[in-house]
Amino acid sequence: MVGQLHGCQLTHHREQARSYIQTVLIDWSVFGPKTTYPPPPLFHLQHREDSLSKGIALSVSASVLFAVMYYYTSLLTPLSGVEIFGWRMLLTVPCMTVFMVWSGEWKRVLEIVRRAMANPKLIGGLIASSALLGVQLWLFMWAPLNGYSLDVSLGYFLLPLTMVLTGRLAYGERLSYLQKIAVVFACLGVINEVYQVGGFSWATLLVCIGYPTYFVVRKRLAADNLGGLWLDMALTLPVALWFVQSGAQGFGVFDQHPWLSLLIPMLGVISASALVVYIIASRLLPFSLFGLLSYVEPVLLLGVALLLGESIKAGEWLTYIPIWMAVLVLMFEGFKHLVRQRRA
């Protein structure tokens, strides 16, 4: 019975496909190539499900790659954090350039450059935007080598909450009921941290406040797209080159430590792959689901921090648990929004 039902379904699907192709060919021959015909519901549904599956897999893969890169820095001794950041930029930007040209996104770079040439004031804004991003990318490479990986992971846990507050303060966006609950939970964690040690680590604050500031600046510059991201990274290249050249190892690092001739290029591969996979996932997924999956990364970064030997002190649990509860509330809200979208 199941086999017969499956066979009938396949026959029906073939008839749908044949009818659809014939209609398209008739429209093409009569009206020309500008005519479009909507795909049958079955095709649209299958394409949507395939995109969701691929998008979810790619988003999780990107989070895993970022976590791998977070740990990977510990393998690159005797390089310092700033040298690793320099090498990452020097190797990632060329790979991103190839991707931008291949994907047709290079026109966004040219559009921003044309606007900057017409309005020189924009150049200062682009430099500021690049500096804000560069600091974050440097911290990501520096923290695991200097005992701040746990603090940075906490900053990424707080980031969704500070983004919610930024939306409220900068753009007048209203907080939903669940977002208000999440803010209350986060405030409990903040109060405990202030009580325990007088406040959050500078690394935590740099992540959870620095990124919203960066996003606001990009939005003001109308450069919140792939072209803007590429320019931000490209503008860090002079600093990255100086970090590598003036570092203790310099470009002679491969002569002094031959094994790094393999490990350093792999850093570029991991970094570029993580960014490309992340970008492709963002295109395949609905915004709400993409945002929901972004919570995977701080969990993995926390795991890396523990793997590197850092630990959560007894008094800090009352900081982490309320913040984790706040993140869970935001995840629940995102899941509800996703369910409503799929039913619509």
N, C-alpha and C positions, 0 to 999 in steps of 0.2 A: 504493500500500500504506500509506504513512504517513497519507494523507488518510483512508483507510477505518478505520485503527486509531484515528485521532483522533476520527472520527465515532462509532465504537463506544464509545469512552470517554465522549464527551459524552452519548450515549444512556444509558449506565449511570449516569452522574452525575445525569442528570435523574430517572431512576427512583429513585435514592437520595433525592434531594431531595423528590420527590413522596411517597414512603413515609414519610419523616420528618415532613413537614408534616401528612399525614393522621393519623399516630399522635398528634402533639401536639394536633390539633384534637379527636380522640376523647377523649383524656385530659382536655382542658379541659372538654368538654361533660359528661363523666360525673363527674369528680372535683372540678372547680372549678379556679380559677386558681392554687392553691397547688402543684399537681402540676408537677413538672419532669421533663423527659426529656432524657437526655444526647444531644448532637449526634453525628451519625455521624462516624467517624474522618476521613473526607475533609474535612468542614467544619472539624473541630478542627485538622487539619494545615495547611490553607490559612490559617486565622486565625492560627496560630502563626507561619507563615513570613512573613505580611504584617506582623505585629507586630514580628518581628525586623528585617525590612528597614526599616520605618519608624523603629524604635528606633535602629538603627545610624546611619541618616541624620540623625536628630535629635540624637543624641549628638555626632557629628562637627560638625554645624552649631553646636551650643552651644559647642564648643571654639573653633571659628572665630570666633564672635561675641565670646567673651571675649578672644581674641587681637586682634580688631579694636578692641575697647574699650581694650585695653592700649596700642595705637598711637594711638588716637583722642585720648588726653590731650595728645599733642604738638601737636595742632591747636587746642587751646583756650587758647593763650597770648593775653593776659597773665595768665590765671588761675593761681593757685598750686595745688599738689597738694591742700591742705586745702580750698580753695574748690571744686575739682572734685569731691572726695569729698562735700562738702556738697550740691552740686547733684545728684549722682548719687542720694543718699539721698532728697532732697526729691521727685525725679521718679520714682524706682523704687517706693517704698512705695505710693503711690496705685495704680499699675498692678498691683502684686502683690495689693493689697486686692481689686480687681475680679476678678482671677483666682481668689483664694481663695473669694470668694462664688460665682462662676460654677461652680467645680469642686466645691462642697460641702464644702470643707476648712475653712470658717470655724468649724465646730463644734469643731475642734481648738483654735483660739484661745480660744474661750469656755470650753472645758474646763480649759485651763491657767490662765486668769484666775480661774475659780471655785476652783481648788486654791490659788492664791496668796492669794485673799481669806480662805480658811479657814485657811491656814498662812502668816502674814506672813513667816516666815523664808525662804520660797520666793522672795519678792520680791528679797531681796539676791542670791540665786543667779541669778535672771533678769537682774538688772542686770550682774552679773559676766559672764554668758554674752554679753550684748549688747556689753559692752566688749571682750571677746576677739574677737568677730566684727568689731566696728567697726574695731579696729586693723588687722585683715587687709584689710578693704575700703579703708581709708585708704591702706595701704601699696601696694596694687595701683594706685591712682590716682597716688600720689606718686612711686613709684620711676622710671617712665619719664622724668619731668621732671628727675630729679636724679641720673642716672647709675647707678641701682641696678637697672635692669631685668634685667641678666644675673644679678645676685645673687639676685633674686627667682625667676627661672626655675630656678636651681640649687636653691633651697629647694623648689620644686614637684617637681623630680626626686627630691629626698631624702625627700619627704613619704611616699610609699608604704612606704619602709623604716622611717621613724620610726613609722608606723602599725603595722607588723608588731611592732616592739619595744614599742610601747605596749600592744598586745594581750597580749604576753608578760608585761610587768611589771605592768600594771594588772588584767588579768583572768586571768592564769595560762594563756593559750593557748599550746599547744605549737607550736614552729616546725617546719615540714616540712623535709625534706632540702634542697629547692631554696631555701627561704627562708634557711636557714643559709648556703648558698653565696652568696646575694645579700648577706647581712649581711657576709660576709668581703670581698666585692668593695667594698662601701661603706666598710668600715673602711680598706681600702687608699687609697681616695680621701681619706678624712678625715685619715689619717696624712700624706699628701703635702701637704694644705692646711695642716695644723699646722706641718709642716716649712718650707713655703715662706713663709707670712705669719703664722704663729702662731695660726691658727684661721680659721673661716669669718666672713664679713661678718655684722653684726648683722641685716641684712635677710634673709639666708639662714636664720639660726637662728630668726628670728621666724616665718617661714613653716613650717619643718619641725618646730618644737617647739610653736609657738602653736596650729596647727590641731589636733593631737592633744589638747592640753590643752582646747581648746574642745569637741571631740567628747566627751571624758570628762565634762566639766561638764554638757553637755546630757543625756548618758545618766543621770547621777546625778539630774538634775532631772526625769527622765522627760519631757523636752521635745524628744526627738530625732525630730521630725516637722515637717511643713510649718507647723503652728501655732507651734511653737517658733521656727522660722526667721523667720516673719513678725514675731513679737514682738521677736526680737533686732534686726531691722532697724528696726521701729517705735520702739523705745526709743532708737535713735540720732538720731531726728529733732530733739530739742532741741539736741544738739551740732551736728548738721548745719546747722540754722538759724543757730546762733551763728557757725559757720565762714563761712557765706555773708555774714551781716550785718556781721561784724567784719573781713572780708577787705579787701584794698586796693581791690577793685572794688565790693564790696557789691552791692545789688540795682540800682544804677544802671549796671551793666555793659552793659546793652543800649543805653543812651543813648550811652555812650562808645565802644562797639564794636558797631555794629549787626549785623555778620555773625554775632555770637554768639547772636543771637535765633533763629537756625536751628540752629546747631551744638550749643548747650546742650540744647534739647529732644531732639535726636537722641541725645544721650548717654543720656537716660532711656529712649528707645525701644530702643536697643541693649542697655542693661543689663537692662531688664525682659524683653525678648525672649530674651536669653541664659538668664536664670533660668527662665522658663516652659518654654522648649524643653528645658533640662536636666532639669527636673522631670518633664515628660512622657516623656522618654527613659528616665528611671529606672523609670517604671512599665511601660514596654513591654518592657524587656530583663531577662533573668536577671541576678542580682546579679554573677555572675562575669564575664559579658560586659560589663556596664556598668562594672565596675572595670577591665577590660582596656582599654576605650576611653578611660578617664580619662587614660591616658598620652599621648594625643594633645595635650592642652593644653600641658604643659611644653615639648614640642617646638616648638609654634607660638610660645610665649612666647620661647623662645630665638631663633627666627627674627626676631621683632620686635625683640629686644634688639640683634641684629646689624644690623638695618635702621636702627635709631636711632643707629648709629655706635659701639656698644660692641664690644669684641673680646676673645677668649680669649687670654690671654698664654701664651707658650711654656711656662712652668713650671706653668700651670694645667691643661694637657692631661692630666697624670697624676692630676689630681683628677677631671676630667670623665669620662674614659674608663672608669675603674673603676666610677663611679656609674652611667654609662649601661649598663655590663655588668650591674650589679646589677638595674637596671630591666628589662633584656631577660630576665634569669632569671625575675623575677617575672611578666613578660608570658607567658613560656613556660609557667610553672606555671598561670597563669590560663587559657591556651589548652587545656592538657591537661585541666583541670577542666571546661571548657566542652564539650570533645569527649565526656568521660565522661557528662556530663549529657544530651547529645543522643542518646547511644546507649542511655541508660537508658529 
